[in-house]
């Protein structure tokens, strides 16, 4: 199939109810979306689930798509919001399960064990506060500071500050490891 | 510093895994399902209480048999465990596809009630509030908060897809109309066929059974099956109405330009053929308003059959003496029209058209959906600025429907009517026919009544996605007008500038064609296209039966593929017990009869001419190339191994002078279709 139809045209057609355009759009962006989800979450399974959340919600979100936005920007915005939702739900869940018997505590521990078995990078990423991690994920995905600012709804200055902050912390983690 | 980032990026790139192919396919399918489910449900916001319960239901549906063990002690913990999708995944050990709503059983429903009843008061409250929290989370993360409920609802919606898709069809309004037009093929089947086709091009082939019952989108096309081969000895007479619409060609072009083959039902071969102007001899002054030309040629895709072209060329009355025009634009301003290919294109198109009008012509504008009402009182075309201002102020938005926009448009038109003037309502829409009359049959009757009082209706379609081609067709047919689909400014130029006179001035009404084939010469015949225009044999002489109108300077072509007797291409065997050939042998292949009414007349006039072998010129060759192209797109089975390449060669050889470049464009579309169908 031809790839010359722009993302934006496809998104508009999809928002208008064109299912082929929607299928085409998602197919085109799925891999990139997944990679971005991986950067946001730092774990493969989490990334798969997050991508699934986004896929499920995307049709309804299409209504919010505006022609003036680039599709990637819009899509990343949706992804960041979905990631926040997941974290919030996980927090709620963690709070809720606290103190509900050994059985549940053990399960939670087992789960934490699994997600700990990741390489240095994701672990380092996971040690960053969430806002820094989101920002870093975007910038590592070749987004400009302006685009990242747009997606996260903060100023460009904030993005720059977060990036330097993130770098500072990553360096600190690395130094600690090297020393240890 | 930048080095750090680059290192990090490289690290990250190498650490990022490939998405799991299985999950990818599942997720894409899930998205598509939700997309489809949403098409029918977007306008209606759901009550909050349903959300909570659907959330609970989803949660409980996710219980596997293992869930039974939690019935007593761990009841509360499990409740929270299942509050979130995270919890579900955790419980089942591995990430799972979304719970299948089909598994909602009676038993589950009962246990759900029990759970809620048995649970300690504070638990059920906590459960609900936690669930509410989840809903809030969704909403909070959503730019359009109110959309979130749709998302949560989706899995539940899936369980009643068949009925929902039926609803969608009814809502679109087209289905009802179509069925009365052509009730041959089972609706669902044809739809599904078209949908499968579109999908296979773009989607990574999800399992067919999972998607078949769903509506492709809200576009509706008439679902007439291609005309079958007829055996002359059994049904020697073929009757149909002319069709001057061109919408199908534009829809095909718009699809191909977007890199997709058009839905099969969107391809109406006769409209593709009649899209092009042809250079056939015009009638002499004093003759009938149009002149039939019959010619024959060897079928390009079958050397053993012949194509019979019946071309009607309408006369072009002197443009200078045309009567004044009263135009009422009835414009859809619903929210969906804000798309650049809709309202803005419409505005530009009408500006183009404005230049074609004379100072004595009058224009009025009525809008519906969005902002309803008359936005421009009848204004002489000479007051250009007033009209342009009104056009520029058209805004898409809102969804309220005022009192019937259509009725108002006709009222305005009635007020403008004067003796010797031409009245026309031009409806411009992207498929929202919420014009104030909801019953499609009542709508058609209303338009037909107005047609009889002399006000005709033309329909211009804009944009894709929601295009209700079937209704467009039906309305324009009943309103004696033309249905055209405007996808580009150059199409607007063609319809509203180059061929404006033809589309607005009718020179012959209710034009019907009847051909009686001679069984001694022709064994089998097949009318190419005109599926939605078939008439009963007895309708031909019944002046009460409506048919298509021929506009000034229009040409209309009908093509039959005929098999001469004794040709090896004959598909049916002769009957063993049939009475032997009794007709006195005649050289004539058949006999062509045409009926038409002079504008304003109630009584039709008859034109007849025998059909004999007569060499077709390049105009007929080009029409044959388009006929072949259309059939390739519809995947008709009569073409043998004839391909797009053959169509391209034939069209190129018969391109003629092509002053507007339409034929050149057709060849480009053939090339596109050729590569897309690989």
Interface residues (C-beta under 8 A of the other chain):
Chain A: X1 X2 X3 X4 X5 X9 X12 X13 X14 X15 X16 X17 X18 X19 X20 X21 X22 X23 X24 X26 X27 X30 X31 X34 X35 X38 X39 X44 X45 X47 X48 X49 X51 X52 X53 X55 X56 X57 X58 X59 X60 X61 X62 X63 X64 X67 X77 X81 X82 X84 X85 X86 X88 X89 X90 X92 X93 X96 X97 X100 X101 X103 X104 X107 X111 X119 X121 X122 X136 X139 X140 X163 X164 X167 X170 X171
Chain B: X1 X4 X5 X8 X9 X11 X12 X15 X16 X17 X18 X19 X20 X23 X24 X26 X27 X28 X30 X31 X32 X34 X35 X36 X37 X38 X39 X42 X74 X76 X77 X80 X81 X83 X84 X85 X86 X87 X89 X90 X95 X98 X130 X133 X134 X137 X138 X140 X141 X142 X143 X144 X147 X148 X150 X151 X154 X195 X198 X199 X201 X202 X203 X204 X216 X217 X218 X219 X258 X259 X260 X336 X339 X340 X430 X463 X464 X465 X466 X672 X675 X676
